[in-house]
Amino acid sequence: MLRQTLLTLAASDRVRDLVTRLPVSSAIVTRYVPGESTEDAVRAGRRLAAKGLRLTFDHLGEDTRDERQAEATVAAYLDLLAALSEAGLTADAEVSVKLSAIGQALPEIGAKLSLENARRICRAARDAGTTVTLDMEDHTTTDQTLATLRELRMDYPETGAVLQAYLRRTEDDCRALAHEGSRVRLCKGAYDEPASVAFSSRADVDRSYVRCLTVLMAGAGYPMVASHDPTMIRIAGALATRFDRAPGSYEFQMLYGIRPEEQRRLASTGERVRVYVPYGREWYGYLMRRLAERPANLTFFLRSLISKK
Ligand SMILES: Cc1cc2nc3c(=O)[nH]c(=O)nc-3n(C[C@H](O)[C@H](O)[C@H](O)COP(=O)(O)OP(=O)(O)OC[C@H]3O[C@@H](n4cnc5c(N)ncnc54)[C@H](O)[C@@H]3O)c2cc1C
């Protein structure tokens, strides 16, 4: 209920206006976003890589209706990939891309433009020795995003997919994507979705997560277990044992700033752990989804707004 209210409030221009007046240096922002520039991202990446963690970078921005903005996002990814390569980080760092940030939502030309733009990022990633994962957004984009994934994989089969366990369709999507060479990140899902397409109770989402993960772990692909939930992490470990998965044939993923001790603990036990590092000026939508996930953050957030620190 509170989650839904926060996600609805997040769509209000007045709330956006108030929140985006917070400096990026305010504690509530820096907890989840290490900074706005490529340099900030690379610096955070270096720090995490030194702790034995792998990385995926997300240049923040979504839902653009402006071709120039989409082009600027592509340029930011190309700049980042060059900087990661120069920093010697590409063996351990890939990038995550939202198709809506590179033009998917543009009327008429969206599908074609975002595919072309994604191809450019995939080519640059491959040249730098790394890969791309396509983030998944709200359910109205799922079919289009999976269609774009199929096209991209013809030339770049290493491109990763994301599936959201809260969607009723996802178990079937897992079956379709659990094949040799297929990298699939499974998350619970972060958008406010109608009951017609998504499970709404936490217990149902968790049960779906376990069913989906079982399909992925039993299959021939490369599962990426994106969750901070201790139960899901424990079950993932048990499934890896049950299906005889060698270390390195799957990985855990968590968001920057969430359960950092657990990220390091898992890595220290020999698990492969990747941290999702979002950066850039458009941090608003991302921050609001993180706050909506954890109402306990709300007091901290309101205090930040009042003190404007
Ligand atoms: C690497 C990665 C990539 C993702 N990519 C996508 C994507 O492409 N599309 C999409 O819809 N969603 C994505 N998500 C978000 C995901 O769908 C969930 O919304 C988010 O991960 C919270 O779910 P959870 O599995 O951690 O479980 P939850 O049950 O929500 O949380 C479990 C525990 O984690 C901690 N925790 C969780 N969230 C927070 C928070 N915001 N602040 C502080 N502590 C917290 C708490 O201790 C909580 O008890 C991604 C998540 C990860 C980790």
The ligand as an SDF file (V2000), in Angstrom:
LIG
                    3D

 53 58  0  0  0  0  0  0  0  0999 V2000
   21.1980   -6.1780   -9.8290 C   0  0  0  0  0  0  0  0  0  0  0  0
   19.7520   -5.8060   -9.8470 C   0  0  0  0  0  0  0  0  0  0  0  0
   19.1700   -5.3890  -11.0170 C   0  0  0  0  0  0  0  0  0  0  0  0
   17.8150   -5.0870  -11.0520 C   0  0  0  0  0  0  0  0  0  0  0  0
   17.2410   -4.7890  -12.2680 N   0  0  0  0  0  0  0  0  0  0  0  0
   15.9110   -4.5940  -12.3190 C   0  0  0  0  0  0  0  0  0  0  0  0
   15.2330   -4.4360  -13.5610 C   0  0  0  0  0  0  0  0  0  0  0  0
   15.8340   -4.4560  -14.6420 O   0  0  0  0  0  0  0  0  0  0  0  0
   13.8940   -4.2520  -13.5310 N   0  0  0  0  0  0  0  0  0  0  0  0
   13.1670   -4.2430  -12.3610 C   0  0  0  0  0  0  0  0  0  0  0  0
   11.9380   -4.1100  -12.3970 O   0  0  0  0  0  0  0  0  0  0  0  0
   13.7900   -4.3580  -11.1750 N   0  0  0  0  0  0  0  0  0  0  0  0
   15.1260   -4.5410  -11.1240 C   0  0  0  0  0  0  0  0  0  0  0  0
   15.7300   -4.7110   -9.9060 N   0  0  0  0  0  0  0  0  0  0  0  0
   14.9870   -4.4020   -8.6560 C   0  0  0  0  0  0  0  0  0  0  0  0
   14.2300   -5.6000   -8.1490 C   0  0  0  0  0  0  0  0  0  0  0  0
   13.1770   -5.9160   -9.0270 O   0  0  0  0  0  0  0  0  0  0  0  0
   13.6530   -5.3560   -6.7390 C   0  0  0  0  0  0  0  0  0  0  0  0
   12.7800   -4.2750   -6.8030 O   0  0  0  0  0  0  0  0  0  0  0  0
   14.6970   -5.0880   -5.6780 C   0  0  0  0  0  0  0  0  0  0  0  0
   15.8550   -5.8410   -5.8970 O   0  0  0  0  0  0  0  0  0  0  0  0
   14.1520   -5.4620   -4.2850 C   0  0  0  0  0  0  0  0  0  0  0  0
   13.8140   -6.8320   -4.2380 O   0  0  0  0  0  0  0  0  0  0  0  0
   14.6340   -7.9340   -3.4040 P   0  0  0  0  0  0  0  0  0  0  0  0
   14.7090   -9.1650   -4.2440 O   0  0  0  0  0  0  0  0  0  0  0  0
   15.9320   -7.3920   -2.9870 O   0  0  0  0  0  0  0  0  0  0  0  0
   13.7220   -8.3480   -2.2040 O   0  0  0  0  0  0  0  0  0  0  0  0
   12.9760   -7.5490   -1.0700 P   0  0  0  0  0  0  0  0  0  0  0  0
   12.1120   -8.5470   -0.4240 O   0  0  0  0  0  0  0  0  0  0  0  0
   12.3470   -6.3140   -1.6170 O   0  0  0  0  0  0  0  0  0  0  0  0
   14.1400   -7.1060   -0.0910 O   0  0  0  0  0  0  0  0  0  0  0  0
   14.8770   -8.0200    0.6810 C   0  0  0  0  0  0  0  0  0  0  0  0
   15.7510   -7.2650    1.6670 C   0  0  0  0  0  0  0  0  0  0  0  0
   16.7090   -6.4650    0.9560 O   0  0  0  0  0  0  0  0  0  0  0  0
   16.9050   -5.2140    1.5870 C   0  0  0  0  0  0  0  0  0  0  0  0
   16.4300   -4.1430    0.6750 N   0  0  0  0  0  0  0  0  0  0  0  0
   15.7000   -4.3330   -0.4440 C   0  0  0  0  0  0  0  0  0  0  0  0
   15.4700   -3.1420   -1.0390 N   0  0  0  0  0  0  0  0  0  0  0  0
   16.0580   -2.2050   -0.2860 C   0  0  0  0  0  0  0  0  0  0  0  0
   16.1710   -0.8030   -0.3830 C   0  0  0  0  0  0  0  0  0  0  0  0
   15.6500   -0.1230   -1.4110 N   0  0  0  0  0  0  0  0  0  0  0  0
   16.8670   -0.1370    0.5660 N   0  0  0  0  0  0  0  0  0  0  0  0
   17.4410   -0.8010    1.5890 C   0  0  0  0  0  0  0  0  0  0  0  0
   17.3620   -2.1600    1.7510 N   0  0  0  0  0  0  0  0  0  0  0  0
   16.6820   -2.8510    0.8220 C   0  0  0  0  0  0  0  0  0  0  0  0
   16.1090   -5.2650    2.8540 C   0  0  0  0  0  0  0  0  0  0  0  0
   16.9520   -5.7690    3.8610 O   0  0  0  0  0  0  0  0  0  0  0  0
   15.0080   -6.2500    2.5330 C   0  0  0  0  0  0  0  0  0  0  0  0
   14.4620   -6.8480    3.6560 O   0  0  0  0  0  0  0  0  0  0  0  0
   17.0670   -5.0930   -9.8530 C   0  0  0  0  0  0  0  0  0  0  0  0
   17.6560   -5.5100   -8.6700 C   0  0  0  0  0  0  0  0  0  0  0  0
   18.9650   -5.8790   -8.6530 C   0  0  0  0  0  0  0  0  0  0  0  0
   19.5560   -6.3510   -7.3710 C   0  0  0  0  0  0  0  0  0  0  0  0
  1  2  1  0
  2  3  1  0
  2 52  2  0
  3  4  2  0
  4  5  1  0
  4 50  1  0
  5  6  2  0
  6  7  1  0
  6 13  1  0
  7  8  2  0
  7  9  1  0
  9 10  1  0
 10 11  2  0
 10 12  1  0
 12 13  2  0
 13 14  1  0
 14 15  1  0
 14 50  1  0
 15 16  1  0
 16 17  1  0
 16 18  1  0
 18 19  1  0
 18 20  1  0
 20 21  1  0
 20 22  1  0
 22 23  1  0
 23 24  1  0
 24 25  2  0
 24 26  1  0
 24 27  1  0
 27 28  1  0
 28 29  2  0
 28 30  1  0
 28 31  1  0
 31 32  1  0
 32 33  1  0
 33 34  1  0
 33 48  1  0
 34 35  1  0
 35 36  1  0
 35 46  1  0
 36 37  1  0
 36 45  1  0
 37 38  2  0
 38 39  1  0
 39 40  1  0
 39 45  2  0
 40 41  1  0
 40 42  2  0
 42 43  1  0
 43 44  2  0
 44 45  1  0
 46 47  1  0
 46 48  1  0
 48 49  1  0
 50 51  2  0
 51 52  1  0
 52 53  1  0
M  END
$$$$
